Amino acid sequence: MAPKPNCAYSPYAVTVLEGLLRLAHPIIPFITETIWQRVKVLCGITATPIMLQPFPQYDASQVDEAALADTEWLKQAIVAVRNIRAEMNIAPGKPLELLLRGCSADAERRVNENRGFLQTLARLESITVLPADDKGPVSVTKIIDGAELLIPMAGLINKEDELARLAKEVAKIEGEISRIENKLANEGFVARAPEAVIAKEREKLEGYAEAKAKLIEQQAVIAAL
């Protein structure tokens, strides 16, 4: 059944889908043929079947470097907000206020052009670009290309409970650090263990040290609220 002539669709999305169907056809032939028979009408293709169509060819002239850079920046921003949620134990579905400080012209343009997209994917209640002289409230921050992202913490968490949770995490990691340090200080272990095992223990020690530093940094942020 062909789509209705007046149906709304994105020509770009349809073009991409048509190419993907041709690429996927050797792997999933039947479903791609079925979908392609509908999509080809929207692309103005009259030939049939899909198995006789050529593979899409890479065309460097069609690459939009500016769009790729914008997309990569948006990914950075979304990942940064999600990392803050994870680090500060904030529920994934809780809407957050996002502030941007020290924005470059490109960063501010990207925010303005993709505000709705950012708010949806990062679960943001609002996005505000701060004036150049505004330091903003006490916040957890992340640096991305051309901007500093701030998530104000006031009202988001229970200060005492979060400090207690972080203290437990620090104590747990300190225990692991002490255990590994004692193991590496044991001359018998170092003499008998394969070099790969020793290297692995040292790698774990570095990882725990980095994790402890991050937790201590979070404690300082929470204590300042």
Backbone torsions as a table, in degrees:
resi	resn	phi	psi	omega
1	MET	NA	119.7	-178.4
2	ALA	-73.6	148.6	178.5
3	PRO	-65.6	153.7	178.8
4	LYS	-62.9	141.2	-177.8
5	PRO	-59.1	-30.2	-175.2
6	ASN	-98.5	13.7	-179.0
7	CYS	-70.5	148.1	-179.0
8	ALA	-88.9	135.0	177.8
9	TYR	-157.8	161.7	177.9
10	SER	-94.6	119.1	178.7
11	PRO	-57.1	-36.8	-179.6
12	TYR	-66.1	-44.7	-179.8
13	ALA	-63.4	-40.4	-179.6
14	VAL	-66.1	-41.5	178.8
15	THR	-62.2	-43.8	178.3
16	VAL	-63.9	-44.6	-180.0
17	LEU	-61.1	-42.5	-178.9
18	GLU	-61.7	-41.6	177.8
19	GLY	-66.4	-40.6	178.7
20	LEU	-63.9	-37.2	178.7
21	LEU	-63.8	-39.4	177.9
22	ARG	-65.8	-39.8	178.7
23	LEU	-65.9	-38.3	-175.4
24	ALA	-83.7	-14.3	-172.5
25	HIS	-55.9	-42.4	179.4
26	PRO	-63.2	-23.5	-177.5
27	ILE	-91.7	-43.4	179.1
28	ILE	-128.2	77.0	-169.0
29	PRO	-66.3	-42.7	-169.3
30	PHE	-73.2	-47.2	-178.2
31	ILE	-68.7	-35.6	178.6
32	THR	-66.4	-37.3	177.3
33	GLU	-62.6	-43.7	-178.6
34	THR	-62.6	-47.0	-179.2
35	ILE	-68.0	-41.1	-176.8
36	TRP	-62.2	-35.5	179.7
37	GLN	-60.9	-27.2	176.8
38	ARG	-85.7	-40.8	-175.8
39	VAL	-70.2	-34.9	-175.0
40	LYS	-60.4	-29.4	178.7
41	VAL	-63.0	-40.1	179.9
42	LEU	-70.4	-24.4	-179.8
43	CYS	-93.3	-2.0	-179.8
44	GLY	74.8	23.7	180.0
45	ILE	-91.6	131.0	179.9
46	THR	-107.5	-18.3	-178.3
47	ALA	-68.4	156.8	179.1
48	THR	-156.6	146.9	0.8
49	PRO	-92.8	-174.2	-177.6
50	ILE	-66.5	-30.5	-176.4
51	MET	-63.5	-18.3	179.1
52	LEU	-94.8	0.0	-179.5
53	GLN	-83.8	144.2	178.2
54	PRO	-73.0	155.7	173.5
55	PHE	-65.9	147.4	175.3
56	PRO	-60.1	141.1	179.9
57	GLN	-105.0	136.2	178.2
58	TYR	-66.8	131.8	179.8
59	ASP	-128.3	103.9	-176.3
60	ALA	-59.8	-27.2	-178.7
61	SER	-69.1	-17.1	-179.4
62	GLN	-91.0	-5.1	-178.7
63	VAL	-75.9	126.4	179.2
64	ASP	-101.3	94.6	-176.6
65	GLU	-62.3	-35.8	179.9
66	ALA	-65.1	-41.8	178.8
67	ALA	-65.9	-38.8	177.7
68	LEU	-63.2	-41.7	179.1
69	ALA	-65.1	-40.9	178.0
70	ASP	-63.0	-43.3	-179.7
71	THR	-63.8	-41.7	179.4
72	GLU	-64.0	-38.5	178.5
73	TRP	-64.8	-43.1	178.5
74	LEU	-61.5	-40.2	177.0
75	LYS	-61.0	-43.7	178.3
76	GLN	-58.1	-45.6	-177.7
77	ALA	-64.2	-45.1	-178.3
78	ILE	-65.5	-44.2	178.9
79	VAL	-63.4	-38.9	179.5
80	ALA	-62.0	-44.2	178.7
81	VAL	-64.5	-42.8	179.7
82	ARG	-64.6	-36.7	177.8
83	ASN	-66.2	-38.5	176.8
84	ILE	-62.0	-43.2	177.2
85	ARG	-55.9	-48.3	-176.8
86	ALA	-65.5	-44.0	-177.5
87	GLU	-66.8	-34.7	-176.0
88	MET	-99.6	7.9	176.4
89	ASN	59.2	43.4	178.6
90	ILE	-98.4	135.1	-178.0
91	ALA	-55.5	137.2	-178.2
92	PRO	-57.9	-32.1	-176.0
93	GLY	-91.1	-1.3	-177.0
94	LYS	-77.7	122.2	179.1
95	PRO	-64.1	136.4	-178.0
96	LEU	-118.3	156.5	172.7
97	GLU	-93.6	126.7	179.1
98	LEU	-111.2	127.6	174.7
99	LEU	-113.3	144.6	176.7
100	LEU	-120.9	129.0	-176.5
101	ARG	-120.5	143.8	177.7
102	GLY	63.8	38.6	-176.5
103	CYS	-70.6	136.4	168.8
104	SER	-77.7	168.7	179.1
105	ALA	-61.4	-39.8	179.6
106	ASP	-65.5	-42.4	-179.3
107	ALA	-63.3	-43.4	179.5
108	GLU	-65.0	-39.3	177.1
109	ARG	-62.8	-43.2	-179.4
110	ARG	-63.1	-38.4	177.0
111	VAL	-64.2	-48.8	-177.0
112	ASN	-64.2	-36.3	-178.1
113	GLU	-79.4	-20.4	-174.3
114	ASN	-128.6	28.0	-174.7
115	ARG	-57.4	-49.6	-178.7
116	GLY	-62.9	-40.3	178.4
117	PHE	-61.2	-46.9	179.2
118	LEU	-62.6	-45.0	-177.9
119	GLN	-62.6	-37.8	-178.6
120	THR	-71.1	-51.1	-173.5
121	LEU	-75.4	-29.0	179.6
122	ALA	-98.3	2.2	-178.8
123	ARG	54.6	61.0	-177.7
124	LEU	-108.4	138.5	176.8
125	GLU	-79.2	-37.1	-179.7
126	SER	-156.6	158.2	176.2
127	ILE	-131.1	123.9	-178.2
128	THR	-128.9	128.2	173.7
129	VAL	-90.4	116.7	-176.7
130	LEU	-75.6	146.4	173.2
131	PRO	-60.4	159.0	-174.6
132	ALA	-57.8	-32.8	-176.0
133	ASP	-96.0	8.2	-177.9
134	ASP	-101.2	115.5	-179.7
135	LYS	-79.7	-18.9	179.5
136	GLY	80.2	172.9	-179.7
137	PRO	-76.8	174.1	175.2
138	VAL	-61.6	123.9	-172.3
139	SER	-145.9	162.8	166.0
140	VAL	-86.4	134.5	-173.9
141	THR	-122.8	153.8	172.6
142	LYS	-138.8	139.8	178.7
143	ILE	-98.4	128.0	171.6
144	ILE	-126.3	179.4	-176.6
145	ASP	-61.6	112.7	173.9
146	GLY	81.0	11.7	180.0
147	ALA	-166.2	156.9	171.8
148	GLU	-114.0	123.9	-179.6
149	LEU	-92.2	135.1	179.3
150	LEU	-125.4	132.2	171.7
151	ILE	-116.7	105.1	178.5
152	PRO	-59.9	135.3	-174.9
153	MET	-95.3	-18.1	-176.5
154	ALA	-57.2	126.6	177.5
155	GLY	84.5	-7.7	-178.0
156	LEU	-87.1	-31.7	-175.3
157	ILE	-135.6	161.5	172.4
158	ASN	-85.4	114.3	-172.5
159	LYS	-56.3	-49.6	-176.2
160	GLU	-65.6	-43.7	-179.8
161	ASP	-63.7	-40.6	-178.2
162	GLU	-69.8	-38.8	177.0
163	LEU	-64.4	-38.3	178.0
164	ALA	-65.3	-41.8	179.6
165	ARG	-63.2	-43.9	-179.8
166	LEU	-65.8	-37.0	178.2
167	ALA	-62.2	-39.9	177.5
168	LYS	-64.9	-40.8	179.5
169	GLU	-64.5	-41.8	179.1
170	VAL	-63.2	-44.1	-179.9
171	ALA	-62.0	-40.2	179.0
172	LYS	-63.3	-44.1	-179.3
173	ILE	-69.1	-37.9	177.4
174	GLU	-61.5	-35.5	176.2
175	GLY	-63.3	-42.3	178.4
176	GLU	-66.4	-40.2	178.6
177	ILE	-62.0	-45.0	179.8
178	SER	-62.2	-41.1	-179.3
179	ARG	-62.4	-45.7	-178.1
180	ILE	-69.9	-40.1	179.0
181	GLU	-61.4	-41.0	178.1
182	ASN	-64.6	-39.0	179.3
183	LYS	-64.4	-44.3	-178.8
184	LEU	-72.6	-22.4	177.2
185	ALA	-81.8	-11.0	179.7
186	ASN	-79.0	110.2	-176.7
187	GLU	-61.9	-34.3	179.3
188	GLY	-64.3	-43.7	179.3
189	PHE	-63.0	-46.5	-178.1
190	VAL	-63.5	-35.3	-178.6
191	ALA	-72.3	-35.4	-174.7
192	ARG	-92.2	-32.3	-173.1
193	ALA	-71.9	142.7	174.7
194	PRO	-61.1	152.4	-178.6
195	GLU	-58.4	-35.0	-179.6
196	ALA	-64.6	-37.2	179.2
197	VAL	-68.0	-42.9	179.2
198	ILE	-63.5	-42.7	178.9
199	ALA	-62.0	-38.1	179.3
200	LYS	-64.8	-41.4	178.9
201	GLU	-64.8	-39.7	178.6
202	ARG	-66.8	-36.9	177.3
203	GLU	-64.0	-42.2	178.0
204	LYS	-64.3	-38.2	179.4
205	LEU	-61.8	-42.9	177.6
206	GLU	-62.9	-40.8	179.4
207	GLY	-63.2	-42.6	178.7
208	TYR	-66.7	-37.1	179.1
209	ALA	-64.5	-41.0	177.7
210	GLU	-65.4	-41.9	179.6
211	ALA	-63.5	-40.1	178.8
212	LYS	-63.4	-42.5	180.0
213	ALA	-61.5	-40.4	179.0
214	LYS	-65.9	-40.6	179.6
215	LEU	-65.5	-40.4	178.5
216	ILE	-64.5	-37.8	176.6
217	GLU	-63.1	-42.0	177.8
218	GLN	-64.2	-39.6	177.6
219	GLN	-58.8	-41.9	-179.5
220	ALA	-64.1	-40.0	179.0
221	VAL	-64.5	-47.0	-178.5
222	ILE	-65.6	-41.1	-179.1
223	ALA	-62.8	-27.2	-178.4
224	ALA	-80.8	-9.5	-178.3
225	LEU	-70.1	NA	NA
